[in-house]
Amino acid sequence: MNGSVAALREFLDERLGDRADITVEAMVGGGSCDVYAVTRGGERWVLRQAPSHASSATAHDVLREFRILDAIKDESVSIARPVLACDDPEVFGAPFYLMARIDGVPVRNGIPEAWTAKPSEQARALEQLIDALVAIHAVDWERCGLGDLARTGPYLERQIVRWLAQLDSYGGRSLPSAVRIGDWLADRLPPDQPPALAHGDYKLDNVLFAETAPPELLAVVDWEMASIGDPLVDLAWAMIFHPGAEGTMPLGVAGSSAFDRALVPTSASLVDRYRERSGRDVGAIDWYDVFSRWKLAIVLEGSYAKFLRGESKKPIHEYFGRQADQLLESATAIVETREMGSS
């Protein structure tokens, strides 16, 4: 635990205007952040905190995440309601924010046991995943006070330049397929979509579901990568993890509790559901499918490069190298299929 429970209790008493004992317990998960379960009186919260080794920029991201959640808390979006934030590292070791605790689980290796009894209802989990994304992309981000997060100029073109530069900065493996895909993407840029509030890492294990059946999506979590950008990147990103055979890195398909892969809706039908409910043009979704896999491969390659340099001893970072290769192979296959179809 990075900080003092006593100092946190004093901070909460001062901010909330009363006095109450608290308990704080470390939780598993939270991505790049540390997370704790906080109980205060009858309130149950989650404390999300920048890790103690984070840079000031990363620490600021925790507060930025709170700001976004606070801005959209009264919109029709499924989130854990934010409570308050603290930028003073003296209180609990690093900046943090508190949000309501949601009694739900993500879909990672398997699915909730209750879902296995009625495989025909499992499709609802994926349909709700799409519907929650539509709601996020429908947020009037300017009215919510998030206009300063938007950047002017061509979004997709800027993304390609950024991620190629990021790959080059690693000084690691030579990945000619990543360069080829980058060139392909740049040569076939679709028109930029009207900008939207984008989650940035939207997938089955960044939402919480009730453990009961039928599936019920309770909240979208892990907003640290949120921005104002092209919403179709979120959509294509989620499809990387589709539990069917078409998913490149499928979630919810391991162990005794798993999706019935023969019954889950196809990614094409989910994209069509998004189109119907959002009113957005998804005609260039193949381009976004390539882009999302290419971008994620570069993200993962950064951690693998650290492993190769001896700067990380985490076994998962060694595995990221194989995942990056898998994603680039999948992106290449989509490119080749599209090229064959247009010839």
C-alpha positions, 0 to 999 in steps of 0.5 A: 500500500503506497499511502497512509490510511490515517491520512486518507481518512483525515482527507475524506473527513475534511472533504465530506464534512463528517467523520467515519472510520475507513478500511482499505484493501488492495484489489487485483486488476486496474491495468496500469494503476493501483486499485483499492477497495475503500469502505467508509460507513455505508459507502463502498468505493474503489480508489484508483491511483497512479502507481508509486513509480509513475512519472508526473505525466502518468500521475496526471492521467489519473486526474484526467481520467477522473475529470472525464468521468466527472464530466459525463457522470450525468450522461446516459453512459454505463460508468462507476460514478466518480466521487472525488479526486486528490492531487496531493501525493502526501495523502495516499502516496500518489494522486488518486480518485474514488468511484463507486464500487460496482459488484461486477466482473470482466470477461477475461479467460472465461465467463460468469458460471451462470451464463453457461446454463443458457448459451443462447443468452450469451449473445446479449453480452456482446450486444450490450458491449456494442450498445454501451459503446454507442452511448459513449460515442453519443455523448455531447463532449463539447457540452460536457466541457471536454472540448479542450481534449480535441485536437484540430487537423486530420486525426487518422493521418496524425495517428499513423505518423505517431505510431510509426515514430513510436515503433522507431523509438523503441530501437528494438526488433526490425518489423518490416510488416509493421512498416508495410502495413503503416504504408498501406494505411497511409495510402488508403486513409478513409475520411475522418469520422465526426469526432466523439468521446472515445474510450481508447481501450474498449474490450470485454475485459474493460467492462463489468458484468453482473455474475448472474444470467442473463448477461447484464453490463454494469459499467465501462471501466479503465478510462485512462486512454480516453480522448476525443477521436475517431469512434470507429477505432473503439469499435474495431479495437473491441472486435480484436477480442471477439470470442468467435473464431474471427477474433485475433485475441479472443476473450472469454473462451478458456476454462470450463466457463466459456462462450459457446463460440458457435452461438455468439454473434459475428463481428460483422453483425455487431458492426452492423448493430453499431451502424444501426444504433449510431447512424455512423458510416462503417463502410471503411471498417476493414481499414479500421480493423487493420489499423487497430491490430497494427496499433495494438501490435506497436503498443505491445512491442514497446513492452517487449522491447523493454524486456529485450533490453533487460529493463523488464523482468515481467514474463507477460512482456516477453509474451507480448512479443508473440502477441505483436507478431500475431496481430501483425499477421492478422492485419496482413491477412486482412490487407491481403483479403481486401486486396484480393477482393478489389482485384 
